[in-house]
């Protein structure tokens, strides 16, 4: 598209694009959310952007008790990606409810609280505690946690275990708080896991978590990370995330999906929307650019305006309708 | 966020990069750092590189200079920048060096290009009427940064190199006790690798001299979101926490960092795998440290010393 055409379209669409997105039955001002674990508790990125401007902030996964996480080194740079084994370091639910949640609410931010546990009971208790606190917009269930009752296998890799957690959380959370399941792509087929979560009552899905990876330092002849394996994130995994969002949207066209994985520009966010995500999470890019969420939102708005789209909801899943491509 | 490169010059084995960034220069206090993105707009290197600020100057509205060694792909890219190139920089970040209220005799210890942030600190200390002595070290003569400036501005300068090519042969800690006695040091500021900071803190502890140590831990974000740069640090309430050196540091009190446990999770840290919530009183939020359980008071946590960090406690979170 040359400059004059873009200018023409921008002039024609002087009315701003309707960016509203739905998180279950909750309406968000726009589809950009900060992904879990990449925006801390919101405070860390607040000095670089207005945290109330974006759709929502997903907190770092909250556990029942304070947890130290894994030893250092925890992070390594890989081609177009980061490999991490932080190990869910966090202050625990008590400190979160006392300190972090009130701060986020005082800034007018919508809060997606990510929760993590070692067994079904812990997840359910966390959901109960969050339901008692005012101001939680939605709960995102981080299923990439070792199941203490199943030799430490991750919940997200077993459809039945994932379903049990979601059923327990849905049963404990207040009826008006949407519950989202965050799934891992480290499975042969993501659709059965998604299906188990939807049957268990999930209001939506968040796709995808990091992919397990490993790097070795050839000089020391040892794994680089103290935790040996780590989760790979960043633009390196974006095609995997797009594929997962596509497959899940194909199976559940009406289901709200938060697409996460290597989004670093408005163009990337658009890709997720077209694949079927109704919201887009920004993760590793926040490490690279602390104001990334605001920038991606601005870029997405400009892209949509240039395309002549009136409502962002109109283009969700448009790539599936292969013969009805806009423009 | 965007600065324009003014100069990149070689300083012995290191490089010094100066860029125009008035917003950083005006807010900077000694000890703080900047993070820069490397590799340009379409870079495949996602981690930011953190560098202690060496100096800020008022020309061009405000310039910032940092010193680095071109050792990896990212720093080699930085060393290839030329005047008028654009640099994506964020700062100033981190907690600065606290300065004494009354005029004191201060010893500034720097190893390698770690001494870079000490010269801005020295200027600030002299403004406060403090006397400044330098103790600098490095592997070789060309890896001792700023010896000339230190000789010109400090009351005394002691240099040690590992190979003896400049000053005395040996680690900086070799002559530390001698220097402390000779110049009657009251406060130590140190910026060096972790093993050196450990030895400095230990020796200073014997003389009951407070140490302000700036750690050089690899960081990926510099803003506190990535949780990659953690250290075990004991709080003033006696409880060890795993803290981020980017937002809680990079300057720490030397006696509060558990230097021997850096790179591990001490069993008695708050929330360590040996932590037994059913036996311990529930810790309150950080705002209320008085109600926290005491670090050594809980036998349940002491027993956990033999518990290895099992694979089931590790997440890819």
Interface residues (C-beta under 8 A of the other chain):
Chain A: X37 X38 X39 X40 X44 X45 X48 X61 X64 X65 X66 X67 X68 X69 X70 X71 X72 X73 X74 X75 X77 X79 X80 X81 X82 X84 X85 X86 X87 X88 X89 X90 X91 X92 X94 X95 X98 X99 X116 X142 X144 X145 X146 X148 X151 X152 X209 X210 X212 X226 X227 X229 X230 X231 X234 X235 X284 X285 X286 X287 X288 X289 X290 X291
Chain B: X1 X37 X44 X45 X46 X47 X48 X88 X90 X217 X218 X220 X221 X223 X224 X225 X226 X227 X228 X229 X230 X231 X242 X247 X262 X263 X264 X265 X269 X270 X271 X272 X273 X275 X277 X282 X283 X284 X285 X286 X287 X309 X311 X312 X313 X314 X315 X316 X317
